[in-house]
Amino acid sequence: MQTDAPSFQTLLSLLESFQKPEFIPRNTVHPFATAAPATCDLLQDLINTTEQLSRSLAIYHSSSQWSNPKLTSLLRQHTSIEHTSYSSAKNVQHLIDALSMRPGVNYGESIPLLSTSFPHWCIQQLAAWGTSVGMETFIDESRVGGLNVVLGGKVLVIDVDFAIEGEDPLKPMLKVANVKTSNALLQGNANGSTSTMIDAFLRDSIDKYCVEMQKSEDSRNSLYAASLRKVVHDHLRYLVLLDRLASRKEDGGIRWFTDIDELCPTLIRVAKSEAEDIALSLSLPKAPLDVFLLRSHSLPLPYLTMPSISFLAYLSPSAYLFLIHNASGYAENENYPLLDLGLSDLTPYLDTVTKGVTVATLFLEKLSEAHLYPPSMSMPNITARPTFPLCLSAAELDHSFPQLDGFGMEVTSQDSETTSVPYAWVLDFTDGGKRPGVVISQSRMKAIELVVNPLGGGDGLIGVNDTLYSTRSWIDQLLNPDGTASPEHYTALYLSPNSLHPPLQLRLKTPEELGFTLERVPVHSIKEVWGILEVVREQCWLNETLLGCRWTSDGLKVEEGLPDEPEATEEDLQALLLGNFIPRKIPVNVILPSANTTDNLFGPTELGFSSASTPRITMTSPQRSSSIAGLVEITVTHDETRPRGVSVEISGAMGSDLKPADLEEICRRGGILSLPGRVWASGLGVAS
């Protein structure tokens, strides 16, 4: 939107806001991008400005004053001065934007000079954060050996008890003794806690800040302390939003605070049932987390990063291996799913492991452009997702999130009683902008739209095909995000860690399917969340499998790990004739089959619904035996009904004695692209 406009407009000043670099983000071509509403506003402004320019130019053209040469000269001089001034201001603004938008810029937290002032300084900071988000703050210093900070909203009250340990008078230590939230709308107990989970969550967040600030000067990290301050501030700001919603008793009231806590036991109960079935199918006491994520409806993680709920949707084999190596082995809560990695093994590392981890967070977010997001339509008998192969009873479960109308909520802003701000529940895959989102194919993006809008038939993405800024496929965005060209093939060299087989020369054909970056999706119920996470899980399985190798555009040098090819010898010729020649490398074609509903001879199915597509990877390589000409075809399919979440089919492998269970275990450990080499080695009994 245009802001800070001058009192009068010229033809040049009208275009100022549209001449900035990256005026419209390149990836904002679908409604599930974070910047989609803002981009729609900008495009509407551009349309309005174009109409103004057209009318102004028509008036200039019809004017009879242009025959005056003196007037024309003065206008040219004025235009030159305006252009010089505008160019200078534009360059300065561009420099300011570039400096202010640098990623990770943080100047650290302010540190008091005296150690004795740390406790009161931290308490004053908490009170200041509460005031800045619109809460009333009170500090009670009458307690012996501690202080109490009260943060009050319209119906929410947060009591924070601090304890000060004064064993060393020169360095008193501040600790968070207790945090208790209460709500005036709770019936029967005015002092009852709103949520024990949110109490513990706020206590840990505030305590982390206090602990970091009171470390010694050598070990204290002011940048980390500043990030902790921002985290606590964001938590309070989100609670204030819920507080304003809860104050409207006729529109849900206390449910805005209790809804997540009421939903969590149901989600955990479903996850426990799925974990038990997976452990039973594998004959293990605990279900492996990576297999659980491939077969289940993700892992619910209440209050992971904010006062809401997150879902662990996928872990790559390398990320899972990292977590297993760092597992503590402590006893876990019996009320949580029985997995080989517990909450204490997950939560400390999910922020530090930046690759191979897909987490979605459900929360309220400010949204505009309501026409981008259709209202909820609960049609469980028509939609293909979510599916329930493990916990059949979960198919009958559903939970609608609190809503004020068909699209979202309108919350009266603090500054103006007449201004309303629209809010909606969103499932965010960017961790509040810290992560880039999920690269996803167009067919799966349409599958997500069918989850939230079953009658839409993917109409929200129809115009995208013709209006994209580039024609790059989803493989290009995944393997070469900074590139501009779209090669027909990508190649990679797979080397066996234990030299079990010769290097595999992988050749991936780029599918002719456009790609997007999934960032957030407005949702209305838990079934929509489950359906979206199913689609994302399948896409992440494909993405992380391909990212296990280093791919380059076809034609570039990729054989960095191989020596120069020697000349052929008589021994090589004899080995070739006897059928025991070891090739320098094995060519493997990698294909990603995709079902396209538009290929139906009779057009799309009734009502535009499409069945859930199954992701799979097909690889073809030559037969090992010299007496039999042909190809070995290996197809790996994501299959939640199999014990390890994948199924493997091999055709044409003469003499191979590999068992399906062994192949599935290899796939589970990240060796999908190594299967052609394994099958090649098993031809003479090398692999087991």
C-alpha positions in Angstrom: 0.0 0.0 0.0 1.2 3.5 -0.6 2.2 5.3 2.6 3.5 8.7 3.4 2.3 10.2 0.2 2.8 13.9 -0.4 -0.1 16.3 -0.4 0.1 16.5 -4.2 1.0 13.8 -6.7 2.9 14.1 -10.0 3.2 11.5 -12.7 6.6 10.6 -11.4 5.7 10.4 -7.7 2.8 8.1 -8.5 5.2 5.4 -9.7 7.7 5.7 -6.8 6.4 2.9 -4.7 6.4 0.5 -7.7 10.0 1.0 -8.7 11.6 -0.7 -5.8 13.8 -3.8 -6.3 11.7 -6.9 -5.7 8.5 -4.9 -5.8 6.6 -8.1 -6.0 8.3 -11.2 -4.4 9.2 -13.7 -7.1 7.7 -16.7 -5.3 4.4 -15.1 -4.4 2.3 -16.6 -7.1 -0.1 -18.7 -5.0 -2.4 -18.0 -2.0 -0.4 -20.2 0.3 2.6 -17.8 0.3 3.2 -15.6 3.4 3.3 -12.4 1.2 0.2 -13.3 -0.9 -2.2 -10.8 0.8 0.3 -8.0 0.7 1.1 -8.7 -2.9 -2.6 -8.5 -3.8 -2.8 -5.1 -2.1 0.2 -3.9 -4.2 -1.3 -5.2 -7.4 -4.6 -3.4 -6.6 -2.6 -0.2 -6.0 -0.9 -0.7 -9.3 -4.2 -1.1 -11.1 -5.5 2.1 -9.5 -2.4 4.0 -10.3 -2.5 2.9 -13.9 -6.0 4.3 -14.2 -4.9 7.6 -12.7 -2.0 7.8 -15.1 -4.2 7.1 -18.0 -6.7 9.8 -17.1 -3.9 12.3 -16.4 -2.1 11.6 -19.7 -5.4 12.0 -21.6 -5.9 15.4 -20.0 -2.4 16.4 -20.9 -2.9 15.2 -24.5 -6.1 17.3 -24.9 -4.6 20.5 -23.5 -3.9 23.3 -26.0 -1.1 24.9 -23.9 1.6 22.7 -25.4 2.1 25.1 -28.2 3.8 27.5 -25.8 7.6 26.8 -26.1 8.4 28.6 -22.8 5.9 26.5 -20.9 7.4 23.4 -22.5 10.9 24.4 -21.5 9.9 25.1 -17.9 8.2 21.7 -17.6 11.3 20.0 -19.0 13.5 21.8 -16.4 11.1 20.9 -13.6 11.0 17.3 -14.7 14.8 17.1 -14.7 15.0 18.5 -11.2 12.3 16.2 -10.0 14.0 13.2 -11.5 17.3 14.0 -10.0 15.7 14.5 -6.6 13.8 11.3 -6.9 16.8 9.2 -8.0 18.8 10.4 -5.1 16.0 9.6 -2.6 15.5 6.2 -4.3 19.2 5.3 -3.9 19.2 6.3 -0.3 16.0 4.4 0.4 17.4 1.3 -1.4 20.6 1.4 0.8 18.5 1.8 4.0 16.3 -1.2 3.0 19.3 -3.3 2.1 20.9 -2.6 5.5 17.8 -3.0 7.6 16.7 -6.2 5.9 19.9 -8.1 6.3 19.2 -11.6 7.7 20.3 -12.2 11.2 21.2 -8.6 12.1 21.1 -8.3 15.9 23.1 -5.9 18.0 22.7 -7.9 21.2 21.0 -7.2 24.5 21.9 -4.2 26.7 23.9 -5.4 29.7 23.9 -3.5 33.1 27.4 -2.6 34.3 26.9 -3.7 37.9 26.2 -7.4 38.8 24.1 -6.3 41.7 21.6 -4.6 39.4 20.9 -7.7 37.2 17.9 -9.0 39.2 15.9 -5.8 39.3 17.0 -5.0 35.7 15.5 -8.3 34.4 12.3 -7.7 36.4 11.9 -4.2 34.9 12.5 -5.6 31.5 9.6 -8.1 31.9 7.3 -5.3 33.1 8.4 -3.1 30.1 7.6 -6.0 27.6 4.1 -6.4 29.1 3.5 -2.6 28.8 4.7 -2.6 25.2 2.1 -5.2 24.2 -0.8 -3.5 25.9 -0.9 -5.1 29.3 -1.1 -3.4 32.6 1.9 -4.2 34.8 2.4 -4.2 38.6 5.6 -5.0 40.6 5.1 -6.1 44.2 8.3 -5.8 46.2 6.8 -6.6 49.5 7.7 -10.3 49.4 10.6 -11.5 51.5 13.4 -12.9 49.3 11.6 -12.2 46.1 9.4 -10.1 43.9 6.1 -10.5 42.1 5.3 -9.2 38.6 1.6 -9.1 37.6 0.7 -8.6 33.9 -2.9 -7.9 33.3 -5.1 -7.9 30.2 -8.8 -7.7 29.7 -9.5 -11.1 31.1 -6.0 -12.7 31.4 -3.7 -12.2 34.4 -0.1 -13.5 34.5 1.6 -13.8 37.9 5.4 -14.2 37.8 7.1 -15.0 41.1 10.8 -14.3 41.3 13.2 -15.5 44.0 16.4 -13.7 44.7 19.3 -15.7 46.2 21.7 -13.4 48.0 24.4 -15.8 49.2 26.9 -13.5 47.4 25.8 -9.9 48.1 27.9 -8.6 45.2 26.2 -11.0 42.8 22.6 -11.9 43.7 20.9 -14.5 41.5 17.4 -14.1 40.2 15.3 -17.2 39.5 11.8 -17.7 38.2 10.0 -19.4 41.1 6.6 -19.8 39.5 4.4 -18.6 36.7 0.6 -18.8 36.9 -2.0 -17.6 34.4 -5.6 -17.0 35.5 -8.6 -15.9 33.6 -11.6 -14.0 34.8 -13.9 -16.1 32.6 -13.2 -19.4 34.4 -16.3 -20.3 36.3 -16.2 -21.7 39.9 -12.6 -20.7 40.6 -11.6 -17.2 39.9 -7.9 -17.9 40.7 -7.8 -21.1 38.7 -5.0 -21.5 36.2 -5.8 -21.1 32.6 -3.4 -23.9 31.6 -0.6 -25.7 33.4 1.2 -26.2 30.1 1.2 -22.5 29.3 2.4 -21.8 32.9 5.4 -24.1 32.4 6.0 -22.8 28.9 6.2 -19.1 30.0 8.3 -20.0 33.1 10.9 -21.8 30.9 10.9 -18.9 28.4 11.4 -16.2 31.1 13.9 -18.3 33.0 16.1 -18.9 30.0 16.4 -15.1 29.5 17.3 -14.6 33.2 19.9 -17.4 33.2 21.6 -16.1 30.1 21.7 -12.6 31.4 23.3 -13.6 34.7 26.1 -15.6 33.2 29.7 -14.5 33.6 30.9 -11.9 31.1 33.1 -14.5 29.4 30.2 -17.0 28.8 27.3 -14.6 28.3 26.1 -14.2 24.7 24.3 -10.9 24.3 23.0 -11.9 20.9 21.4 -15.0 22.2 20.0 -13.0 25.1 18.4 -10.6 22.6 16.8 -13.4 20.8 15.4 -14.8 24.1 14.0 -11.3 24.8 12.2 -11.3 21.4 10.8 -14.8 22.1 9.3 -13.7 25.4 8.0 -10.5 23.9 6.3 -12.4 21.0 4.7 -14.8 23.5 3.2 -12.0 25.4 2.0 -10.3 22.3 0.2 -13.5 21.1 -1.4 -13.9 24.5 -2.7 -10.4 24.3 -4.4 -11.3 21.0 -6.1 -14.3 22.6 -7.0 -12.0 25.6 -8.9 -9.6 23.3 -10.7 -12.5 21.7 -11.6 -14.1 25.0 -13.1 -10.8 26.2 -15.8 -11.2 23.6 -17.9 -13.7 25.5 -20.5 -14.1 22.7 -17.7 -15.2 20.3 -16.1 -18.0 22.1 -14.9 -16.5 25.3 -12.6 -18.7 27.4 -12.3 -21.2 24.5 -9.6 -19.1 22.9 -7.4 -20.1 25.8 -8.6 -23.6 26.5 -9.1 -24.9 22.9 -5.5 -26.0 22.3 -5.3 -27.7 25.7 -8.6 -29.5 25.0 -7.4 -30.6 21.6 -3.9 -31.9 22.7 -5.2 -35.1 24.6 -7.1 -36.2 21.5 -4.1 -35.7 19.2 -1.8 -37.5 21.7 -4.3 -40.4 22.0 -4.3 -40.8 18.2 -0.5 -40.6 18.1 -0.2 -43.2 20.9 -2.5 -45.6 19.0 -0.5 -45.2 15.8 2.8 -45.7 17.6 1.6 -48.9 19.2 0.5 -50.3 15.9 3.9 -49.4 14.3 5.9 -50.9 17.1 3.8 -54.1 16.9 4.3 -54.4 13.1 8.1 -54.1 13.6 8.2 -56.3 16.7 9.9 -53.5 18.7 9.2 -52.2 22.2 9.2 -48.6 20.9 8.3 -47.2 17.5 11.2 -45.6 15.6 10.4 -41.9 15.2 11.3 -41.8 11.5 9.0 -44.7 10.7 6.3 -43.2 12.8 6.4 -39.9 10.8 6.2 -41.8 7.5 3.1 -43.7 8.6 1.2 -41.6 11.1 -0.4 -38.2 11.3 2.7 -36.4 12.5 3.8 -35.9 16.1 1.9 -33.2 18.1 4.3 -30.9 20.1 2.3 -28.6 22.3 3.9 -25.2 23.2 7.1 -26.0 21.2 7.9 -22.5 19.9 4.9 -20.4 21.0 1.7 -20.6 23.1 0.1 -23.0 20.6 0.7 -26.4 19.1 3.3 -27.6 16.5 3.5 -30.8 14.5 6.7 -32.6 13.6 5.8 -33.7 10.0 9.1 -35.2 8.7 12.6 -36.1 9.7 15.3 -36.9 7.1 17.4 -40.0 7.8 20.5 -37.8 8.6 18.5 -35.6 11.0 17.0 -38.7 12.7 20.5 -40.2 13.0 21.8 -37.0 14.6 18.9 -37.0 17.2 19.5 -40.7 18.0 23.2 -40.0 18.6 22.3 -37.2 21.0 19.5 -39.0 22.8 19.7 -39.0 26.6 17.7 -42.2 27.2 15.8 -40.7 30.1 12.4 -42.2 31.0 9.6 -40.4 29.2 6.1 -39.4 30.1 3.8 -42.5 30.0 1.0 -40.3 28.6 3.0 -39.6 25.4 3.5 -41.9 22.4 6.0 -44.7 23.0 8.8 -43.7 20.6 12.6 -44.2 20.6 13.0 -40.4 20.8 11.1 -38.7 23.6 10.3 -35.0 24.0 13.4 -34.3 26.0 15.5 -35.7 23.1 13.5 -33.7 20.5 12.7 -30.2 21.7 16.3 -29.0 22.5 17.5 -29.9 19.0 14.6 -29.0 16.6 15.8 -25.4 16.4 19.5 -26.3 15.9 18.9 -28.9 13.2 18.1 -26.7 10.3 18.1 -29.3 7.5 15.9 -32.3 7.1 13.3 -31.2 9.7 9.8 -30.1 8.8 7.7 -28.6 11.6 4.3 -26.9 11.1 2.9 -24.6 13.8 -0.8 -23.7 14.2 -1.6 -20.2 15.4 -3.7 -17.1 14.8 -2.2 -14.8 12.1 -3.3 -11.5 10.7 -4.6 -11.9 7.2 -6.2 -9.7 4.6 -7.6 -10.3 1.2 -10.3 -12.7 2.4 -11.2 -13.7 -1.2 -7.9 -15.6 -1.4 -9.1 -18.0 1.3 -12.5 -19.7 0.9 -14.6 -20.5 3.9 -14.5 -23.9 5.5 -16.4 -26.8 4.0 -16.5 -29.9 6.1 -17.1 -32.7 3.5 -15.5 -35.9 5.0 -17.3 -38.2 2.6 -15.9 -36.5 -0.5 -12.4 -35.4 0.4 -9.6 -38.0 -0.2 -7.5 -36.8 2.7 -6.8 -37.4 5.5 -6.5 -41.2 5.4 -6.4 -43.4 8.5 -4.7 -46.7 7.7 -3.5 -47.2 11.3 -6.0 -45.7 13.7 -9.4 -46.3 12.1 -11.3 -44.7 15.0 -9.6 -41.4 14.3 -11.6 -41.1 11.0 -14.6 -40.2 13.1 -12.7 -37.5 15.0 -12.8 -33.8 14.1 -12.3 -30.5 15.9 -13.2 -27.1 14.5 -11.1 -24.2 15.7 -12.8 -21.2 17.2 -14.1 -18.8 14.5 -16.1 -15.6 14.4 -17.3 -15.9 10.8 -16.7 -17.9 7.7 -13.3 -16.5 6.9 -11.6 -15.6 10.2 -11.8 -13.2 13.1 -11.9 -9.4 13.2 -10.2 -8.1 16.3 -10.6 -4.5 17.3 -7.2 -2.9 17.3 -5.8 -1.2 20.4 -5.3 2.2 18.8 -8.7 2.6 17.2 -12.0 1.2 18.3 -13.4 1.5 14.8 -10.6 -0.3 13.0 -10.9 -4.1 12.7 -8.0 -6.4 11.8 -8.8 -9.8 10.2 -7.2 -12.9 11.8 -7.4 -16.6 10.8 -5.9 -19.8 11.9 -2.9 -20.7 9.8 -0.6 -23.7 9.6 2.9 -22.2 9.2 5.9 -24.1 7.8 8.4 -21.2 8.1 8.8 -21.0 11.9 7.7 -17.4 11.8 9.9 -16.6 8.8 13.1 -18.4 10.1 12.8 -21.2 7.6 12.2 -21.1 3.8 9.2 -23.3 3.7 8.6 -26.5 1.7 9.3 -26.8 -2.0 6.3 -28.6 -3.4 5.0 -29.6 -6.8 1.9 -28.1 -8.4 -0.1 -31.4 -8.2 0.5 -31.6 -4.4 -0.3 -27.9 -4.0 -3.6 -28.6 -5.7 -4.1 -31.5 -3.4 -3.7 -29.2 -0.4 -6.2 -26.8 -1.9 -8.7 -29.6 -2.2 -8.2 -30.4 1.5 -9.3 -26.9 2.5 -11.7 -26.3 -0.4 -13.0 -29.6 -1.7 -15.4 -28.0 -4.2 -12.7 -25.7 -5.6 -11.0 -28.4 -7.6 -7.7 -26.5 -7.5 -9.2 -23.4 -9.1 -7.1 -21.1 -7.0 -4.0 -22.3 -9.0 -5.5 -22.3 -12.5 -4.2 -19.0 -13.5 -0.7 -19.7 -12.1 0.3 -21.7 -15.2 0.2 -18.7 -17.5 1.4 -16.0 -15.1 4.5 -17.5 -13.6 7.6 -15.4 -13.6 9.6 -18.5 -14.7 9.0 -21.9 -16.1 11.2 -23.8 -13.6 10.0 -27.1 -12.3 9.8 -28.1 -8.6 13.0 -30.1 -9.1 14.8 -26.9 -10.3 13.6 -25.1 -7.2 14.8 -27.9 -5.0 18.1 -28.8 -6.5 19.1 -25.5 -8.0 17.2 -22.7 -6.1 19.5 -19.9 -7.2 19.6 -20.9 -10.9 17.7 -19.4 -13.7 17.8 -22.1 -16.4 15.8 -25.3 -16.3 18.0 -28.2 -17.6 16.4 -31.3 -19.0 18.4 -33.6 -16.7 20.4 -33.5 -13.5 23.3 -35.8 -12.8 24.9 -37.0 -9.6 27.6 -39.5 -8.6 26.8 -41.9 -5.7 29.8 -43.5 -4.1 29.4 -46.6 -1.9 30.8 -45.9 1.6 32.2 -49.4 1.9 33.0 -49.9 -1.9 30.3 -52.5 -2.2 29.7 -51.6 -5.8 31.1 -49.2 -8.5 30.0 -45.6 -8.4 26.5 -45.0 -9.6 26.1 -42.4 -12.3 22.6 -41.1 -11.5 20.7 -39.2 -14.2 17.4 -37.6 -13.2 15.0 -36.4 -15.8 13.4 -33.1 -14.8 9.6 -33.6 -14.6 7.5 -31.0 -16.5 5.7 -29.9 -13.4 5.9 -26.5 -11.9 7.0 -25.9 -8.3 6.1 -23.6 -5.5 7.2 -22.8 -1.9 4.6 -23.7 0.6 4.7 -21.3 3.6 1.4 -21.2 5.3 -2.2 -22.4 4.8 -5.3 -21.1 6.5 -7.2 -23.9 8.2 -10.4 -24.4 10.1 -10.3 -27.9 11.6 -7.9 -30.6 12.7 -8.9 -32.8 9.8 -7.7 -30.1 7.4 -4.4 -30.0 9.4 -4.0 -33.8 9.1 -4.8 -33.7 5.4 -2.3 -31.0 4.7 0.4 -32.7 6.7 -0.2 -35.9 4.7 0.6 -34.1 1.5 3.6 -32.3 3.0 5.0 -35.6 4.4 4.9 -37.2 0.9 6.6 -34.2 -0.7 9.3 -34.1 2.0 10.0 -37.8 1.5 10.7 -37.1 -2.2 12.7 -33.9 -1.4 15.0 -35.4 1.2 15.6 -38.5 -0.9 16.9 -36.3 -3.7 18.8 -34.0 -1.5 20.8 -37.0 -0.3 23.1 -36.5 -3.4 24.8 -33.6 -4.9 23.1 -32.9 -8.2 24.4 -30.7 -11.0 23.0 -29.7 -14.4 23.6 -32.3 -17.1 26.8 -31.6 -18.9 28.8 -30.2 -16.0 31.7 -32.1 -14.4 30.5 -34.3 -11.5 33.1 -37.1 -11.4 35.3 -35.2 -9.0 35.9 -38.4 -6.9 37.0 -40.6 -9.8 40.5 -40.9 -11.3 41.1 -40.4 -15.0 39.8 -43.3 -17.0 42.7 -45.7 -17.9 43.1 -47.3 -21.3 41.6 -50.8 -21.9 43.8 -53.8 -21.4 43.8 -57.5 -22.4 42.7 -58.4 -18.9 39.7 -56.1 -19.2 38.7 -57.7 -22.5 39.0 -61.2 -21.0 36.9 -60.2 -18.0 34.3 -58.7 -20.3 34.1 -62.0 -22.3 33.9 -64.1 -19.1 31.1 -61.9 -17.7 33.0 -60.7 -14.5 34.1 -57.3 -15.7 33.7 -54.6 -13.1 32.5 -51.4 -14.8 34.0 -48.0 -13.9 30.5 -46.8 -13.1 27.0 -48.0 -13.4 24.5 -45.7 -15.3 21.2 -45.3 -13.5 18.2 -43.4 -14.8 16.0 -41.9 -12.0 12.4 -41.1 -12.9 9.8 -39.5 -10.7 6.4 -40.7 -12.0 3.5 -38.3 -11.4 -0.2 -38.9 -11.9 -1.8 -36.0 -13.7 -5.5 -35.8 -13.4 -5.8 -33.7 -16.5 -4.6 -36.7 -18.5 -8.0 -38.4 -18.1 -9.4 -39.1 -21.5 -12.9 -38.0 -20.4 -11.7 -34.9 -18.5 -11.5 -34.4 -14.8 -13.5 -36.7 -12.5 -16.9 -35.7 -11.1 -16.8 -32.5 -9.0 -13.1 -32.2 -9.9 -11.9 -34.5 -7.0 -8.7 -36.5 -7.5 -7.6 -39.5 -5.5 -4.6 -39.2 -3.3 -1.4 -39.6 -5.4 1.3 -41.9 -4.1 4.9 -40.6 -4.4 7.4 -43.1 -5.9 10.8 -43.2 -7.4 11.7 -45.5 -10.3 15.3 -46.4 -11.1 16.6 -48.4 -14.1 20.1 -49.8 -14.6 21.7 -52.4 -16.8 21.7 -56.1 -15.9 24.9 -57.4 -14.3 24.9 -60.7 -16.3 26.6 -60.4 -19.7 24.6 -63.3 -21.0 21.2 -61.6 -20.4 20.6 -58.2 -22.0 18.1 -56.0 -20.3 17.4 -53.5 -17.5 16.8 -53.8 -13.8 13.9 -51.7 -12.7 13.5 -50.7 -9.1 10.4 -48.8 -7.8 10.4 -47.4 -4.3 6.9 -46.2 -3.1 5.9 -44.3 -0.1 3.4 -46.7 1.5 2.1 -46.1 5.0 0.6 -49.6 5.1 4.1 -51.2 5.0 6.0 -51.8 8.3 8.7 -49.2 7.5 6.5 -46.8 5.5 8.0 -47.7 2.1 7.6 -50.6 -0.4 10.2 -51.8 -2.9 9.5 -53.7 -6.2 12.3 -55.1 -8.4 11.9 -56.5 -11.8 14.6 -58.0 -14.1 17.2 -58.6 -11.4 18.4 -62.1 -12.3 20.2 -63.9 -9.4 19.5 -61.2 -6.8 18.6 -62.7 -3.4 17.8 -59.5 -1.5 14.8 -59.7 0.8 12.1 -57.1 0.6 12.5 -56.3 4.4 16.2 -55.7 3.9 15.6 -53.3 1.0 13.0 -51.4 3.0 15.4 -51.1 5.9 18.0 -49.7 3.4 15.5 -47.1 2.2 14.6 -46.2 5.7 18.2 -45.4 6.4 18.5 -43.0 3.5 19.8 -45.5 0.9 17.1 -45.3 -1.7 19.4 -44.1 -4.5 21.9 -46.8 -3.6 19.5 -49.7 -4.4 20.7 -50.2 -8.0 24.2 -50.7 -6.7 23.0 -53.1 -4.0 21.1 -55.1 -6.5 24.1 -55.1 -8.8 26.3 -56.4 -6.0 23.9 -59.1 -5.0 24.1 -60.7 -8.4 27.2 -62.6 -7.2 26.2 -62.8 -3.5 28.2 -59.8 -2.4 25.4 -58.0 -0.7 23.2 -59.5 2.0 
